[in-house]
Amino acid sequence: MRNDRLPFMNKIARVRSMSAAVLAMGCAFGTITHANAQRVAPPPTPTQITPDPGNVAFLVGHAVGSQGYTCLPTNTGGTSWTVNPARPEATLFTEAFGLPFQIITHFVSIDENPNDNIAKPVPLGGNATWQSSFDSSRVWAKAVGTPVVAGTDRESCPNTGSIPCLLLQSVGNDKGPTGGGLLDKVTFVQRLNTNGGSAPTSSCSVGQTQLVPYTADYYFFHKD
């Protein structure tokens, strides 16, 4: 009898585990939806990477990923790793019940819904993109203002030698195929608390690529 019950008990354990995961995911989504109606408090930032008045932070994602660099020829006949544009690939997380949950993916893509903040035609190389993992809404953005050198601002950009902290302005938004609303009204994105990700300093051959790990906090703003 005891052996006959083992498969049944194992099935119950699996169901409970799946139910807990679904519940946690639901709570994470509820937390994010609730955050959409509340203000998030970014650290104080220098003026050049602070959004215009009338914009408020409503969401923060803790990013883990890499900055991709390509080795290109220089005007002097040598080679160097590209600094602009570096190509980000990252996953943004939030916490629910002490567990990290993916909320957004970060990458580069062509702006499919450009607004008046970008010249047309849009760059063929693409723009920084954030896409919601829940409703597929997206925001494309470009860096504005003057970057803050990492290590020069203790509150928002303290880690020397890392990629700079930035303010990025929306150059397009999209609701996604399901009419999602998480990122479709984002006006600005702040990249703060960067750690790692700087271009390699080693010698390289043309066409060589390298991924450099980094972490950062991304704060998303919309109109108040």
LOTI-194323 format. One record per atom (N, C-alpha, C): x, y, z; residue in three letters. Coordinates in steps of 0.001 Angstrom, whole numbers, padded with zeros to 6 digits, always signed. Example, Ala and Ser with C-alpha at 12.3 -4.5 7.8 and 13.67 -1.06 7.14 Angstrom:
BEGIN
+013190-005690+007800ALA+012300-004500+007800ALA+013200-003300+007800ALA+012850-002250+007080SER+013670-001060+007140SER+012900+000030+007870SER
//
This chain:
BEGIN
+000831-001204+000000MET+000000+000000+000000MET+000860+001247+000000MET+001926+001197+000811ARG+002782+002379+000918ARG+003432+002692-000415ARG+003908+001649-001141ASN+004532+001865-002436ASN+003528+002379-003455ASN+002266+001922-003353ASP+001247+002378-004288ASP+000952+003863-004123ASP+001162+004364-002928ARG+000837+005767-002670ARG+001947+006718-003095ARG+003163+006210-003286LEU+004292+007099-003603LEU+004056+007930-004860LEU+003646+007313-006003PRO+003401+008153-007192PRO+002357+009226-006941PRO+001297+008852-006177PHE+000240+009829-005887PHE+000770+010977-005043PHE+001573+010639-004005MET+002123+011679-003146MET+003099+012574-003920MET+003884+011965-004800ASN+004804+012756-005623ASN+004044+013716-006528ASN+002903+013236-007053LYS+002090+014089-007917LYS+001543+015278-007134LYS+001094+015019-005894ILE+000595+016102-005042ILE+001697+017130-004785ILE+002908+016636-004514ALA+004036+017543-004248ALA+004327+018409-005463ALA+004253+017788-006669ARG+004510+018562-007886ARG+003438+019620-008097ARG+002182+019232-007853VAL+001078+020183-008013VAL+001224+021340-007050VAL+001573+021027-005801ARG+001759+022087-004810ARG+002892+023020-005214ARG+003979+022431-005719SER+005121+023246-006142SER+004737+024153-007292SER+003993+023590-008270MET+003547+024394-009408MET+002582+025469-008953MET+001680+025131-008028SER+000710+026113-007535SER+001409+027261-006835SER+002443+026930-006047ALA+003191+027978-005354ALA+003888+028898-006345ALA+004440+028286-007411ALA+005117+029098-008428ALA+004138+030016-009139ALA+002957+029457-009492VAL+001941+030272-010170VAL+001467+031397-009260VAL+001256+031069-007982LEU+000818+032090-007025LEU+001864+033192-006900LEU+003128+032798-006804ALA+004192+033791-006680ALA+004275+034659-007929ALA+004123+034026-009101MET+004150+034808-010339MET+002967+035767-010384MET+001801+035291-009943GLY+000637+036161-009916GLY+000844+037328-008983GLY+001451+037056-007837CYS+001731+038133-006880CYS+002739+039112-007460CYS+003742+038575-008173ALA+004735+039468-008794ALA+004064+040370-009812ALA+003180+039794-010639PHE+002488+040604-011634PHE+001588+041625-010950PHE+000916+041188-009858GLY+000075+042126-009116GLY+000888+043239-008510GLY+002091+042910-008024THR+002974+043926-007451THR+003359+044948-008502THR+003689+044461-009704ILE+004088+045365-010784ILE+002912+046218-011226ILE+001737+045601-011350THR+000553+046364-011743THR+000240+047434-010708THR+000381+047070-009435HIS+000135+048032-008359HIS+001173+049147-008407HIS+002423+048780-008723ALA+003487+049784-008804ALA+003216+050782-009918ALA+002480+050329-010933ASN+002152+051211-012041ASN+001333+052406-011575ASN+000673+052267-010434ALA-000161+053356-009922ALA+000507+054086-008760ALA+001743+053680-008435GLN+002434+054295-007322GLN+003769+054874-007777GLN+004376+055675-006903ARG+005672+056250-007217ARG+006781+055410-006608ARG+007859+055282-007367VAL+009066+054616-006915VAL+010065+055718-006610VAL+010938+055496-005646ALA+011874+056543-005224ALA+013287+056223-005701ALA+013710+056785-006846PRO+015095+056608-007275PRO+016023+057400-006354PRO+017312+057080-006340PRO+018240+057888-005555PRO+018374+059276-006178PRO+018828+060256-005410PRO+019086+061577-005992PRO+020112+061458-007122PRO+019885+062196-008210THR+020778+062108-009365THR+021236+063498-009802THR+022428+063577-010411PRO+022871+064851-010968PRO+021869+065381-011997PRO+021859+066682-012170THR+020870+067330-013039THR+020867+066757-014441THR+022049+066432-014969GLN+022109+066020-016374GLN+021491+064656-016643GLN+021205+063868-015604ILE+020517+062603-015837ILE+019209+062527-015038ILE+018654+063687-014726THR+017360+063750-014039THR+016265+064081-015050THR+015181+063309-015109PRO+014106+063591-016057PRO+013484+064967-015834PRO+012840+065473-016867ASP+012171+066771-016787ASP+011089+066757-015703ASP+010832+067908-015084PRO+009738+067987-014103PRO+008427+067503-014712PRO+007604+066879-013880GLY+006332+066356-014372GLY+006393+064886-014728GLY+007593+064293-014634ASN+007743+062859-014868ASN+008079+062182-013545ASN+007428+061044-013262VAL+007634+060348-011994VAL+007997+058887-012256VAL+008856+058357-011400ALA+009231+056950-011502ALA+008098+056075-010986ALA+007793+054997-011719PHE+006727+054089-011291PHE+007177+052637-011231PHE+008391+052346-011716LEU+008841+050959-011773LEU+010364+050926-011785LEU+010939+049932-011092VAL+012385+049722-011139VAL+012645+048251-011404VAL+013633+047998-012258GLY+014057+046634-012548GLY+015551+046506-012316GLY+015948+045428-011663HIS+017352+045176-011365HIS+017912+044273-012459HIS+018826+044822-013256ALA+019277+044160-014479ALA+020526+043323-014247ALA+020543+042165-014895VAL+021722+041308-014964VAL+021908+040943-016431VAL+023083+041250-016972GLY+023273+040957-018384GLY+024678+041250-018847GLY+024797+041665-020109SER+026109+041930-020679SER+026027+043075-021670SER+027166+043734-021851GLN+027335+044723-022899GLN+028215+044082-023980GLN+027736+044104-025219GLY+028479+043484-026306GLY+029310+044510-027065GLY+030570+044193-027294TYR+031486+045087-028010TYR+032077+044373-029217TYR+032334+045156-030269THR+032932+044629-031490THR+034233+045372-031769THR+035243+044666-032215CYS+036540+045277-032551CYS+036473+045854-033965CYS+036773+047147-034099LEU+036716+047838-035388LEU+038037+048565-035658LEU+038332+048856-036928PRO+039547+049612-037235PRO+039418+051069-036801PRO+040537+051684-036455THR+040567+053090-036073THR+041121+053930-037219THR+040975+055261-037103ASN+041478+056171-038134ASN+043001+056155-038242ASN+043670+055684-037212THR+045134+055672-037200THR+045717+054359-037701THR+044843+053470-038164GLY+045326+052205-038697GLY+045345+051070-037696GLY+044973+051349-036477GLY+044922+050304-035463GLY+043534+049722-035322GLY+043269+049122-034178THR+041948+048577-033874THR+041576+048949-032446THR+040280+048971-032180SER+039820+049213-030808SER+038417+048646-030651SER+038060+048411-029382TRP+036710+047950-029073TRP+035740+049122-029167TRP+034614+048892-029826THR+033611+049951-029946THR+033063+050305-028565THR+032870+051591-028335VAL+032249+052048-027095VAL+030827+052514-027366VAL+030614+053090-028531ASN+029291+053608-028881ASN+028976+053203-030321ASN+027969+052352-030568PRO+027086+051842-029511PRO+027536+050471-029012PRO+027505+050288-027711ALA+027599+048941-027152ALA+026205+048325-027210ALA+026145+047020-027347ARG+024840+046356-027501ARG+024482+045616-026212ARG+023451+046103-025510PRO+023074+045461-024248PRO+022182+044243-024456PRO+022355+043270-023599GLU+021438+042140-023487GLU+021294+041861-022000GLU+020117+042104-021462ALA+019954+041965-020011ALA+018535+041542-019673ALA+018402+040975-018498THR+017110+040612-017932THR+016905+041431-016673THR+015737+042032-016536LEU+015417+042859-015375LEU+014495+042084-014447LEU+014820+042153-013153PHE+014091+041386-012148PHE+013485+042311-011096PHE+012430+041830-010471THR+011927+042405-009237THR+011768+041263-008241THR+011474+041579-006998GLU+011338+040544-005979GLU+009896+040415-005518GLU+009471+039165-005321ALA+008179+038865-004706ALA+008389+037715-003736ALA+008042+037923-002468PHE+008256+036931-001422PHE+009721+036498-001347PHE+010629+037458-001581GLY+012052+037173-001479GLY+012630+036448-002667GLY+011842+036253-003730LEU+012317+035541-004915LEU+012406+036500-006093LEU+013460+036371-006927PRO+013567+037231-008103PRO+012656+036738-009223PRO+011927+037674-009841PHE+011070+037340-010971PHE+011394+038252-012143PHE+011520+037634-013301GLN+011797+038400-014513GLN+010589+039256-014856GLN+010850+040552-015122ILE+009749+041439-015497ILE+009952+042089-016865ILE+011215+042232-017281ILE+011509+042959-018523ILE+012765+042368-019146ILE+012812+042359-020481THR+014056+042052-021186THR+014557+043325-021871THR+015881+043440-021951HIS+016538+044638-022480HIS+017465+044220-023613HIS+017324+044873-024759PHE+018092+044504-025940PHE+018073+045681-026906PHE+018557+045474-028115VAL+018531+046502-029158VAL+017639+046025-030294VAL+016742+046909-030770SER+015877+046556-031889SER+015480+047813-032648SER+014952+047621-033844ILE+014484+048738-034662ILE+013218+049326-034044ILE+013167+050632-033936ASP+012008+051348-033389ASP+010832+051213-034360ASP+009832+050424-033960GLU+008693+050166-034846GLU+007589+051201-034713GLU+007676+052066-033720ASN+006624+053064-033518ASN+007248+054386-033066ASN+008072+055010-033933PRO+008826+056199-033521PRO+007924+057380-033199PRO+008358+058174-032212ASN+007645+059404-031882ASN+008447+060610-032354ASN+008098+061804-031895ASP+008742+063022-032385ASP+010116+063279-031766ASP+010551+062409-030876ASN+011862+062590-030252ASN+013001+061972-031052ASN+012689+061400-032201ILE+013719+060770-033016ILE+013553+061191-034470ILE+014683+061397-035150ALA+014650+061778-036562ALA+014245+060571-037405ALA+013562+060860-038505LYS+013170+059816-039437LYS+014029+059944-040701LYS+014379+058807-041325PRO+014090+057435-040887PRO+014876+057064-039643PRO+014366+056102-038889VAL+015011+055707-037641VAL+016315+054978-037958VAL+017271+054999-037039PRO+018567+054349-037277PRO+018413+052856-037571PRO+019114+052401-038597LEU+019040+050986-038950LEU+019733+050118-037907LEU+020622+050735-037123GLY+021304+049965-036090GLY+020442+049679-034881GLY+019260+050291-034823GLY+018342+050032-033726GLY+018551+050950-032540GLY+017654+050843-031592ASN+017695+051629-030351ASN+017577+050703-029156ASN+018031+051208-028012ALA+017844+050459-026771ALA+016359+050181-026574ALA+016032+048953-026216THR+014643+048503-026128THR+014423+047779-024806THR+013260+048021-024198TRP+012832+047267-023025TRP+011457+046695-023341TRP+011269+045401-023097GLN+009998+044738-023396GLN+009501+044010-022155GLN+008243+044278-021813SER+007632+043646-020641SER+007516+042139-020843SER+007889+041389-019827SER+007752+039936-019873SER+006314+039501-019634SER+005440+040419-019198PHE+004059+040082-018876PHE+003096+040405-020013PHE+003221+041611-020592ASP+002233+042001-021605ASP+002853+042385-022938ASP+004173+042227-023082SER+004899+042475-024337SER+004911+043937-024773SER+004444+044857-023922SER+004574+046273-024257SER+006058+046633-024293SER+006393+047669-025082ARG+007798+048023-025281ARG+008003+049528-025205ARG+009238+049889-024893VAL+009679+051272-025035VAL+011059+051241-025681VAL+011245+052132-026652TRP+012565+052373-027235TRP+013053+053719-026720TRP+014364+053843-026491ALA+014860+055095-025923ALA+016268+055395-026413ALA+016612+056693-026372LYS+017968+057135-026719LYS+018531+057940-025551LYS+019845+057896-025404ALA+020501+058636-024328ALA+020403+060136-024597ALA+020110+060896-023557VAL+020048+062356-023641VAL+020860+062918-022468VAL+021164+064203-022541GLY+021946+064816-021482GLY+023391+064338-021535GLY+024092+064484-020440THR+025498+064093-020345THR+025629+062916-019395THR+026228+061803-019841PRO+026375+060650-018950PRO+027179+061005-017700PRO+026895+060297-016624VAL+027644+060454-015382VAL+028705+059357-015312VAL+029951+059756-015181VAL+031042+058785-015103VAL+030894+057978-013818VAL+030944+056669-013954ALA+030779+055807-012787ALA+031856+056108-011748ALA+031426+056215-010512GLY+032338+056506-009422GLY+032380+057962-009025GLY+031687+058836-009791THR+031728+060268-009494THR+030494+060755-008746THR+029501+059904-008573ASP+028319+060284-007791ASP+027996+059141-006843ASP+028204+059372-005552ARG+028078+058309-004570ARG+026657+057802-004439ARG+025678+058659-004662GLU+024284+058263-004464GLU+023749+057380-005585GLU+024077+057737-006828SER+023417+057069-007956SER+024353+056301-008872SER+025667+056542-008767CYS+026596+055924-009717CYS+027952+055706-009040CYS+028005+054844-008020PRO+029173+054808-007152PRO+030325+053912-007580PRO+030144+053055-008585ASN+031122+051994-008850ASN+032112+052387-009947ASN+033291+052814-009522THR+034336+053267-010437THR+034702+052170-011436THR+034918+052587-012687GLY+035323+051653-013726GLY+034188+050969-014440GLY+032965+051256-014041SER+031797+050642-014676SER+031290+051524-015826SER+030315+051016-016558ILE+029699+051821-017606ILE+029008+053027-016969ILE+028891+054140-017699PRO+028308+055353-017114PRO+026835+055193-016788PRO+026358+056073-015932CYS+024925+056145-015636CYS+024289+057123-016614CYS+023080+056815-017047LEU+022464+057529-018171LEU+021038+057944-017872LEU+020598+058953-018629LEU+019181+059263-018785LEU+018823+058995-020230LEU+017791+058220-020455LEU+017335+057904-021808LEU+015901+058374-021970LEU+015603+058967-023117GLN+014260+059476-023406GLN+013578+058562-024405GLN+012289+058338-024185SER+011531+057492-025100SER+011540+058066-026516SER+011813+057190-027476VAL+011697+057568-028889VAL+010617+056713-029566VAL+009887+055946-028762GLY+008792+055138-029291GLY+008260+054202-028228GLY+006972+053928-028289ASN+006320+053004-027357ASN+005360+052125-028126ASN+005089+050950-027571ASP+004179+050024-028247ASP+003448+049194-027198ASP+002147+049005-027400LYS+001339+048237-026454LYS+001532+046737-026587LYS+002130+046287-027683GLY+002290+044856-027880GLY+001020+044211-028383GLY+001086+042925-028732PRO-000057+042244-029356PRO-001266+042083-028445PRO-001066+042198-027133THR-002184+042027-026212THR-002690+043351-025652THR-002204+044474-026204GLY-002638+045774-025719GLY-002078+046113-024354GLY-000870+045647-024066GLY-000273+045822-022746GLY+000016+047266-022405GLY-000058+047585-021111GLY+000109+048967-020690GLY+001276+049236-019774GLY+002143+048231-019512LEU+003199+048453-018536LEU+004223+049483-019013LEU+004648+049382-020269LEU+005715+050244-020773LEU+005272+051181-021897LEU+004000+051157-022253ASP+003583+051912-023431ASP+003514+053417-023193ASP+003608+053856-021928LYS+003575+055293-021656LYS+004873+055781-020988LYS+005906+054973-021037VAL+007195+055369-020453VAL+007751+056571-021212VAL+008193+057574-020454THR+008765+058786-021057THR+010285+058840-020936THR+010812+058367-019796PHE+012252+058360-019558PHE+012646+057067-018854PHE+013913+056698-019045VAL+014508+055566-018334VAL+015849+056041-017772VAL+016073+055775-016496GLN+017376+056049-015888GLN+018132+054734-015706GLN+019408+054743-016113ARG+020293+053607-015808ARG+021227+054042-014692ARG+021054+053459-013505LEU+021792+053864-012319LEU+022475+052655-011674LEU+023371+052964-010717ASN+024049+051916-009933ASN+024695+050860-010821ASN+025330+051312-011887THR+025976+050373-012802THR+027164+049701-012131THR+027411+048473-012525ASN+028546+047720-011996ASN+029064+046810-013105ASN+030280+047100-013611GLY+030833+046323-014711GLY+030382+046867-016052GLY+030629+046081-017109GLY+030128+046405-018434GLY+030999+047292-019294GLY+032122+047781-018774SER+032960+048698-019564SER+033655+047958-020707SER+033993+048712-021756ALA+034644+048129-022923ALA+035979+047503-022540ALA+036353+046389-023155PRO+037653+045775-022876PRO+038797+046739-023218PRO+039910+046566-022566THR+041092+047390-022855THR+042176+046589-023571THR+041898+045332-023838SER+042884+044464-024487SER+042964+044770-025980SER+044041+044331-026618SER+044159+044444-028067SER+043165+043482-028710SER+042818+043753-029971CYS+041806+042922-030618CYS+041998+042904-032117CYS+041332+041962-032762SER+041335+041837-034216SER+039987+042266-034759SER+040009+042896-035942VAL+038774+043411-036538VAL+037732+042297-036658VAL+036523+042592-036187GLY+035431+041635-036246GLY+035267+040808-034988GLY+036267+040827-034122GLN+036167+040087-032870GLN+035094+040709-031985GLN+034360+039887-031252THR+033323+040379-030347THR+033603+039893-028929THR+033092+040636-027964GLN+033250+040237-026569GLN+032069+040739-025762GLN+031571+039895-024875LEU+030473+040243-023972LEU+031050+040496-022587LEU+030710+041660-022027VAL+031222+042041-020708VAL+030047+042077-019733VAL+030090+041291-018667PRO+028966+041255-017712PRO+028767+042598-017012PRO+027521+042907-016706TYR+027207+044102-015928TYR+025895+043913-015187TYR+025715+044742-014161THR+024428+044872-013491THR+024097+046358-013395THR+022832+046661-013244ALA+022387+048058-013125ALA+020954+048071-012636ALA+020525+049231-012174ASP+019120+049469-011839ASP+018520+050376-012900ASP+017394+049958-013469TYR+016693+050772-014461TYR+015404+051288-013841TYR+015258+052611-013818TYR+014057+053265-013310TYR+013235+053775-014496TYR+011950+053469-014491PHE+011057+053850-015587PHE+010113+054962-015110PHE+009981+055978-015971PHE+009189+057167-015641PHE+008030+057310-016621PHE+006934+057922-016138HIS+005867+058359-017015HIS+005375+059724-016525HIS+004510+060336-017308LYS+003967+061634-016928LYS+003171+061511-015640LYS+003319+062503-014802ASP+002629+062495-013513ASP+001131+062613-013757ASP
//
